[in-house]
Amino acid sequence: MKEVRWVKEIVAPAIEEGLKRSEYNLSVRAGYKLPYAYEIKSYKGTSPHHTESMEYETDLLIVEICEQDKWIPRVVVETKKNGQVTTHDAITYSHKAMSHRQVHPYLRYGILLGENKHYGLPGRLVRHGTQFDFMISWAKEEPTDYELNNFIEMLLKEVEASKKLEEIIYKSRKKSRGIYTMLHKELKAVPEEKEN
């Protein structure tokens, strides 16, 4: 199965189903184009008058639905199938993450390797994927319950991290803000499921 079809027919529905069991109002969008830059072409007085956005297509975008027409991008998941992630892929996707965060500084970003057999995460991905908040590998096209449950649990933590970052960035001057004295990005390494 080709990667785009795999994302739309297997990955997105599995994630959507898992996220629906959470307390958040989340939705999964496959192949969504998300802005990574806004250029100002002219001003009217002191305000931008004519702007243009530049967009990258994301493999999976998890959004929080706030109101009828309002939503917030929370997590981007780039995908690679058949264990074919190269150093170039890691650098390119990492750069996309950095670019998207210039417009959405609270956005969480990661990569899913599908049908990666039992190779796990390659060292080149860890070394060159410096802008990734998470990396995950599935042995086959379809995840085991263990793989899917770990992924859903992690995605919900990433949504919570996005919300916390948004609060820290945009509410830092409000009297009702939370006051934080530490920010820590935890490293969690999940071992492969052992077959009985």
C-alpha positions in Angstrom: 0.0 0.0 0.0 1.4 3.4 -0.9 2.2 5.9 1.9 -0.6 8.4 1.3 -3.2 5.7 1.2 -1.7 4.1 4.3 -2.0 7.4 6.2 -5.6 8.1 5.1 -7.0 4.5 5.4 -5.1 3.0 8.3 -3.1 5.6 10.4 -5.6 8.5 10.5 -8.7 6.4 11.4 -6.8 4.5 14.1 -5.6 7.7 15.7 -8.9 9.4 15.4 -10.7 6.5 17.1 -8.1 6.5 19.9 -8.2 10.3 20.5 -12.1 10.3 20.6 -11.9 8.4 23.9 -10.1 11.4 25.5 -11.6 14.4 27.2 -10.4 16.7 24.4 -12.4 17.7 21.3 -9.7 16.6 18.8 -9.8 15.8 15.1 -7.3 14.3 12.7 -6.6 15.8 9.2 -4.6 13.9 6.6 -2.7 15.9 4.0 -3.6 19.3 5.4 -1.6 22.3 4.3 -0.4 24.3 7.3 1.2 27.8 7.0 4.9 28.0 7.9 5.4 31.7 6.9 3.4 34.9 6.5 4.9 37.5 4.3 3.8 41.1 4.4 3.7 42.6 0.9 2.5 46.1 1.8 1.3 48.2 4.7 -1.6 50.6 5.2 -0.4 53.2 7.7 1.4 51.1 10.4 -0.6 47.9 9.9 0.1 45.1 7.4 -2.2 45.5 4.5 -1.5 42.7 2.1 -0.2 39.4 3.4 0.5 36.0 1.8 1.0 32.7 3.5 3.3 29.9 2.5 2.2 26.4 3.4 3.7 22.9 3.7 1.5 19.9 3.5 1.5 17.8 6.6 0.9 14.0 6.6 -1.3 14.2 9.8 -2.4 17.2 11.7 -4.2 16.9 15.0 -6.4 19.9 15.8 -8.4 20.9 18.8 -11.9 22.0 17.9 -12.8 25.1 20.0 -16.0 26.4 18.5 -18.0 25.9 15.3 -15.4 27.4 12.9 -12.4 27.8 15.3 -9.7 25.2 15.7 -6.1 25.2 16.9 -3.3 23.0 15.4 -1.8 21.0 18.2 0.4 18.2 16.8 1.9 17.4 13.4 2.9 13.8 12.6 5.1 13.3 9.5 5.2 9.7 8.2 7.6 7.4 6.4 6.8 3.8 5.4 8.9 0.7 4.9 11.7 1.9 7.1 13.1 4.1 4.4 13.9 7.2 6.4 17.2 8.8 5.3 19.4 11.4 6.8 18.0 13.8 4.2 14.4 13.0 5.4 15.3 13.6 9.0 16.9 17.0 8.2 14.1 18.0 5.9 11.3 17.1 8.3 13.2 18.7 11.2 13.4 21.9 9.2 9.7 21.7 8.4 9.0 21.5 12.2 11.1 24.6 12.8 9.4 26.5 10.0 5.9 25.6 11.2 6.8 26.7 14.7 7.7 30.2 13.4 3.9 30.6 12.8 2.6 28.3 15.5 5.2 28.4 18.4 3.1 26.0 20.6 2.9 23.3 17.9 4.3 19.8 18.7 6.0 17.8 15.9 7.0 14.3 15.3 7.5 11.4 13.0 5.9 7.9 12.6 7.8 5.2 10.8 5.5 2.5 9.6 6.2 -1.1 8.4 9.6 -0.7 9.9 9.9 -4.4 10.8 11.7 -4.7 14.2 14.4 -2.2 13.5 13.2 0.5 15.8 14.2 4.1 15.5 17.4 4.6 13.4 20.3 6.6 15.0 20.4 9.0 12.0 16.8 10.0 12.8 17.6 10.7 16.4 20.8 12.5 15.5 19.4 14.7 12.7 15.7 15.1 13.8 16.6 17.8 16.3 13.3 19.6 16.0 11.1 16.5 16.7 9.3 16.3 20.0 8.6 12.6 19.4 9.5 9.6 17.1 7.7 6.4 16.9 8.1 3.1 14.9 5.5 0.5 14.0 6.8 -3.0 13.0 4.0 -3.4 10.4 1.5 -1.4 8.4 -1.1 -1.7 11.1 -0.1 -1.1 14.7 -0.4 -3.7 17.4 -2.7 -2.7 20.3 0.5 -2.0 22.3 1.9 0.3 19.6 -1.3 2.1 19.1 -2.0 2.6 22.8 1.5 4.0 23.4 1.1 6.3 20.4 -2.4 7.6 21.6 -1.1 8.1 25.1 1.9 10.1 23.8 -0.2 12.2 21.4 -2.5 13.2 24.3 0.6 14.3 26.3 1.7 16.3 23.2 -1.7 18.0 23.0 -1.4 18.9 26.7 2.2 20.2 26.1 0.9 22.3 23.2 -1.8 23.8 25.4 0.7 24.5 28.2 3.1 26.2 25.8 0.3 28.3 24.3 -0.6 29.4 27.8 3.0 30.3 28.8 3.6 32.2 25.5 0.3 34.1 25.2 -0.8 34.6 28.8 2.5 35.6 30.4 1.3 39.1 31.1 -2.2 38.4 32.3 -2.9 38.5 36.1 -4.7 35.2 35.9 -1.7 33.4 34.4 -0.1 30.4 35.8 3.4 31.1 37.1 6.0 28.4 36.1 9.5 28.1 37.3 10.6 25.1 35.4 10.1 23.6 31.9 11.4 20.1 31.2 11.1 18.0 28.0 11.1 14.5 29.3 12.8 11.7 27.3 10.7 8.5 27.3 12.1 5.5 25.4 9.5 2.7 25.0 10.9 -0.8 24.3 9.5 -3.0 21.6 6.7 -5.3 22.7 8.0 -8.7 23.6 6.0 -11.6 21.9 5.0 -14.5 24.2 
